[in-house]
Amino acid sequence: MTVWLSAGIIFTLLSVAYILYKWGNMKVVGVTPVRTFTFIAILFTSGLDVGLIMFPLTEFAGYADISASPEYAFTNPLAIEFGFWGFLIWGFYFLTCFYFCVIEPKVKFFELPLVKFVNNVVIIGTCAFTAFLLLSNLPWYLPSMGDGESVVPAFYLIVFAAIAFAVYSSTSIKYVRILSLTTTWVFIALIVGMWAAAFVFGESEMSAYFANLGLIGGYFANIDNFVLPINEYHEFYLFWWFSWSIMIGQFTSRFVGGLKTYQVMLAMMVIPSIPIAAWFSVLYHYHSAGIPTEGITNMAMVFVGIVFVINSLDSLIRLYTDNLNMTVERIGKGNYIALNIVALSLLTLLFKLDFLQIQWVGALVIAVFFSCFGFILSQKFKSVTTIKTSPKENKIDFTKIENLN
């Protein structure tokens, strides 16, 4: 699996380099363009899930324990956490976003029946994994509702409610702008609130936060160490990013609003990394200073985590239901809601039973990458190499999204 994953990463990075070389200054326009801030909000909130909120506080200690994991000794725990979530790996999303916006309309690889089936399996499986992550982390963040280790009925109810809300919001694309912008502002409010609690109302010195923020420079100084898997846990993260990449590319490609290719890359790699760095620096201070998060802080983190889950599931549900022609218009709103809630709830339980693994989904996505490349070389090489613009039918009209169901 390590060799397969490494091959997928190298292929992805080479593909990004080729796209920038050949189409770097081309204007990119999606079928439903939105303004840049809205595009970034959609990207950020759809491209991340509850793990961003809930994982770091449980991971810093492991990254710091270099006696147990000497492979982490090349830099500090905050830089490692950032490396697992920020900057370079957002290039996966840039590759697929550009592909679906510019190349897929010419190639139509994802319209092939077998590819469409595999794509939907990937999307549905990743939807369920997102809900499973929320379920599995709730005991640690809400110990007052259980024993701090076991998943209790209340946690199942919370996840079920998140799935139901996401299914309902996916019934109309007009909700995506509202949900994405709301999620972005709620996340910013969480960062500011926890920052203020530690440095304004608490006893911590402001310099400690900026010292932590500076530790992220350890990522950029050692970025070569993050390209290929560091260990099995890093492999898990990389497979996880691959599993999301095709779906996020499909979804976000709709909303690109006329940026040039290199600007799309910068928007997708740099801008989301800024709030991630700010958030992780706050969390790392809580960890290193021993500041407790019980009570209202944990509740706030869980709330924002749930909002992220709803936002992510909304975009993914919309994708696979469109692909399978299970739209509200075709099967009715009631059937649509009931079918999706039942399916995602059952699949979430399969992850809970260890019947499914996200690594399998990521490996399958890498296979799709290579298959698509082979298809282009053998069937569509001339069509792709002669591309000069985004599809001509894609026009910059920022009011278009408001008129869609």
C-alpha positions, 0 to 999 in steps of 0.5 A: 500500500505504501508503494501505491500511495507514493506512486499516487502522490508523485503522479499528483504533484507532476500533474499539478506541475504540468497544469501550471506549465501548460494552462497557468494563465488560462481563466477558469470558469465553472458552471455556477461561478461565485465570487472569490470569497464565496468560492474559498468558503465553499472549498474550505468548509466542504474540503474539511471535516470534523477531524480538523476540530477534534483530532489535534488535541488528541495527537500533539502528545503522540507527535512529541513522543519521539522515543516511541515515534522517532520518525517525528524528530525532524520537527515540532508537533505543531508543524507535523499537525499542520503538515498533515492538514495544510498547504501541499496536500490541498494540491490534490484538490486543485488538481481535481478541481481544474480537471473537472472544470476544464478537462472532464468536459472534453474527456467525459471519463467520469461518464463511463458506466464503470467509472461512474459506479466507482465514483459513487462508491467513493463518495458514499463511503466517504460520506459515511466515514465523515459521520463515523469520525464525529461519532467516534470522537464525541466520547472524548469531547463530551465525557459528561454525557458518558464514561469518556470512552464508550459511544452512548445512545445520545451520541448516535442521536447527535450523528443521526441529527447531523445526517438528517440536517445535511440531507435536508440542506442538500435538497437545494443548491441554494443552501450551499452558499449560506451553509458554507459562509455560515460554517466559515464564520462560525469557525473563525468565531471559535478561533477568536473565542478560544484565543481570547479565553487563553490570552485576553481573559486567561493568564497566558502571555500573548507572546506564547501564541506568536511563538507557537505560530512561528513553530509552523515554519518547521513545516516549510523548512522540512516540507520534503519530509511530508511529500511521501508517507512518514509512517502508517499514521501519515499514510492514513491521512494521505489516503484520507485526502485522496478519498476526498479529492475527486469529490471535492474537485467535482463539487468545487469546480462548479463554483470557480469564478474566473480566476486564472489557473495559478490563482486557483492553485494559490487560492486552494493551497495558501488561503485555507492554510491560514485559518488552519495555522491559526487554529492549530496554534491556538490548540497547541497553546492549550495543549502545551500550557495545560489549559483545560477545555472541559465545559463550554469550550468542548461544547463549542468545539463539538458544535463547530465540528457538527457544522463542518460535518453537515457542510461536508455531507451536504456537498457529498450527498448532492454529488452522489444523488446527482450522479445516480439521478436520485434527485428531489425532482425525480423521486420526490422530497420525502423519498429523497430524504428518507433514502439518504438518511437510512443509507448513510446511517447504516454505512456509518455503522459499518465503519463503526464495526471496522467493516470498511476502511478509508484507506481502501477508498483512497487506494481506489481513488488513486486507481481512478487517477491512473485509469483516467490518465491512461484513458486520456493518453489512449483516447483523448490526448489530442482533445486535451492538449488542444484545450485553450479555455474553459468550456465556452458555455460557462459564463461569469454570472454571479447571480446564477446560483441564486436562481437554481434549486 
